[in-house]
Amino acid sequence: MLGVARLAGIMGAKKNAELIPLCHIVPLTNCEVTFTTDENTNSITAVCTTSCVGKTGVEMEALTGVSTALLTIYDMCKAMDRGMVIRDIHILEKGRRKERSLYLSERGKK
């Protein structure tokens, strides 16, 4: 399931300009989606790292990527638990170099 969600997150980041009005196309040089599971809290943390070489940021691409990954997890698991919560999507870090990186996290029930 996490493999499918990872692929969906990468696809979501790449299709950001098609989903969000007035967002311009950004040629991403890297997009990674990783997950950490916590059995104690029954949660999954998703992190989307995006980068590009250019004069623009990649915030919207990372936000769309992590959101799409988490929505995919919800869709695949809703038959087992409709009480899942997607929350706290936020920027963890934004790079200040020529190549910009952004890390986003979401913690919700597994």
BABALO-714902 format. One record per residue (C-alpha): residue number from 1; x, y, z; residue in one letter. Coordinates in nm, 3 decimals. Layout:
BEGIN
+-----+---------+---------+---------+------+
: pos :      xx :      yy :      zz : code :
+-----+---------+---------+---------+------+
: NUM :       X :       Y :       Z :    a :
...
+-----+---------+---------+---------+------+
//
This chain:
BEGIN
+-----+---------+---------+---------+------+
: pos :      xx :      yy :      zz : code :
+-----+---------+---------+---------+------+
:   1 :   0.000 :   0.000 :   0.000 :    m :
:   2 :   0.280 :   0.245 :   0.083 :    l :
:   3 :   0.444 :   0.178 :  -0.253 :    g :
:   4 :   0.127 :   0.282 :  -0.434 :    v :
:   5 :   0.094 :   0.589 :  -0.208 :    a :
:   6 :   0.459 :   0.681 :  -0.279 :    r :
:   7 :   0.396 :   0.667 :  -0.653 :    l :
:   8 :   0.075 :   0.870 :  -0.617 :    a :
:   9 :   0.262 :   1.136 :  -0.417 :    g :
:  10 :   0.532 :   1.170 :  -0.682 :    i :
:  11 :   0.269 :   1.189 :  -0.956 :    m :
:  12 :   0.075 :   1.451 :  -0.756 :    g :
:  13 :   0.384 :   1.669 :  -0.716 :    a :
:  14 :   0.458 :   1.648 :  -1.087 :    k :
:  15 :   0.096 :   1.732 :  -1.182 :    k :
:  16 :   0.068 :   2.024 :  -0.938 :    n :
:  17 :   0.028 :   2.289 :  -1.209 :    a :
:  18 :  -0.266 :   2.094 :  -1.355 :    e :
:  19 :  -0.442 :   2.071 :  -1.018 :    l :
:  20 :  -0.389 :   2.415 :  -0.861 :    i :
:  21 :  -0.512 :   2.715 :  -1.064 :    p :
:  22 :  -0.244 :   2.970 :  -1.160 :    l :
:  23 :   0.047 :   2.754 :  -1.042 :    c :
:  24 :   0.317 :   2.745 :  -1.305 :    h :
:  25 :   0.493 :   2.432 :  -1.424 :    i :
:  26 :   0.812 :   2.366 :  -1.228 :    v :
:  27 :   1.066 :   2.122 :  -1.372 :    p :
:  28 :   1.144 :   1.914 :  -1.065 :    l :
:  29 :   1.493 :   1.768 :  -1.044 :    t :
:  30 :   1.399 :   1.542 :  -0.755 :    n :
:  31 :   1.086 :   1.423 :  -0.578 :    c :
:  32 :   1.088 :   1.167 :  -0.299 :    e :
:  33 :   0.805 :   1.050 :  -0.075 :    v :
:  34 :   0.894 :   0.856 :   0.238 :    t :
:  35 :   0.684 :   0.712 :   0.519 :    f :
:  36 :   0.744 :   0.638 :   0.884 :    t :
:  37 :   0.497 :   0.422 :   1.073 :    t :
:  38 :   0.445 :   0.436 :   1.448 :    d :
:  39 :   0.263 :   0.135 :   1.591 :    e :
:  40 :   0.231 :   0.299 :   1.935 :    n :
:  41 :   0.016 :   0.583 :   1.799 :    t :
:  42 :  -0.119 :   0.393 :   1.495 :    n :
:  43 :   0.005 :   0.670 :   1.269 :    s :
:  44 :   0.192 :   0.722 :   0.947 :    i :
:  45 :   0.415 :   1.022 :   0.885 :    t :
:  46 :   0.465 :   1.109 :   0.520 :    a :
:  47 :   0.747 :   1.333 :   0.402 :    v :
:  48 :   0.768 :   1.471 :   0.049 :    c :
:  49 :   1.104 :   1.617 :  -0.053 :    t :
:  50 :   1.112 :   1.814 :  -0.377 :    t :
:  51 :   1.381 :   2.016 :  -0.548 :    s :
:  52 :   1.446 :   2.209 :  -0.866 :    c :
:  53 :   1.727 :   2.414 :  -1.010 :    v :
:  54 :   1.588 :   2.757 :  -1.078 :    g :
:  55 :   1.454 :   3.075 :  -0.929 :    k :
:  56 :   1.130 :   2.934 :  -0.798 :    t :
:  57 :   1.028 :   2.746 :  -0.489 :    g :
:  58 :   0.878 :   2.400 :  -0.476 :    v :
:  59 :   0.638 :   2.445 :  -0.185 :    e :
:  60 :   0.320 :   2.375 :  -0.380 :    m :
:  61 :   0.468 :   2.066 :  -0.544 :    e :
:  62 :   0.567 :   1.920 :  -0.206 :    a :
:  63 :   0.232 :   2.009 :  -0.050 :    l :
:  64 :   0.048 :   1.845 :  -0.338 :    t :
:  65 :   0.276 :   1.542 :  -0.325 :    g :
:  66 :   0.230 :   1.471 :   0.044 :    v :
:  67 :  -0.145 :   1.540 :   0.025 :    s :
:  68 :  -0.190 :   1.304 :  -0.268 :    t :
:  69 :   0.011 :   1.030 :  -0.094 :    a :
:  70 :  -0.200 :   1.058 :   0.221 :    l :
:  71 :  -0.528 :   1.069 :   0.030 :    l :
:  72 :  -0.419 :   0.749 :  -0.145 :    t :
:  73 :  -0.356 :   0.580 :   0.190 :    i :
:  74 :  -0.697 :   0.693 :   0.310 :    y :
:  75 :  -0.864 :   0.561 :  -0.004 :    d :
:  76 :  -0.694 :   0.224 :   0.024 :    m :
:  77 :  -0.767 :   0.183 :   0.397 :    c :
:  78 :  -1.111 :   0.342 :   0.437 :    k :
:  79 :  -1.286 :   0.004 :   0.435 :    a :
:  80 :  -1.095 :  -0.086 :   0.752 :    m :
:  81 :  -1.118 :   0.249 :   0.932 :    d :
:  82 :  -1.323 :   0.549 :   0.820 :    r :
:  83 :  -1.205 :   0.738 :   1.129 :    g :
:  84 :  -0.861 :   0.808 :   0.986 :    m :
:  85 :  -0.751 :   1.171 :   1.010 :    v :
:  86 :  -0.519 :   1.366 :   0.781 :    i :
:  87 :  -0.376 :   1.661 :   0.969 :    r :
:  88 :  -0.081 :   1.888 :   1.033 :    d :
:  89 :   0.046 :   1.920 :   0.678 :    i :
:  90 :   0.317 :   2.182 :   0.705 :    h :
:  91 :   0.661 :   2.289 :   0.583 :    i :
:  92 :   0.936 :   2.137 :   0.794 :    l :
:  93 :   1.232 :   2.290 :   0.613 :    e :
:  94 :   1.299 :   2.495 :   0.305 :    k :
:  95 :   1.650 :   2.503 :   0.161 :    g :
:  96 :   1.822 :   2.832 :   0.090 :    r :
:  97 :   2.065 :   2.712 :  -0.177 :    r :
:  98 :   2.023 :   2.729 :  -0.553 :    k :
:  99 :   1.859 :   2.389 :  -0.538 :    e :
: 100 :   1.560 :   2.420 :  -0.309 :    r :
: 101 :   1.419 :   2.144 :  -0.095 :    s :
: 102 :   1.102 :   2.121 :   0.105 :    l :
: 103 :   0.998 :   1.865 :   0.360 :    y :
: 104 :   0.637 :   1.815 :   0.460 :    l :
: 105 :   0.490 :   1.588 :   0.718 :    s :
: 106 :   0.149 :   1.452 :   0.801 :    e :
: 107 :   0.059 :   1.241 :   1.095 :    r :
: 108 :  -0.266 :   1.047 :   1.092 :    g :
: 109 :  -0.410 :   0.718 :   1.207 :    k :
: 110 :  -0.300 :   0.402 :   1.024 :    k :
+-----+---------+---------+---------+------+
//
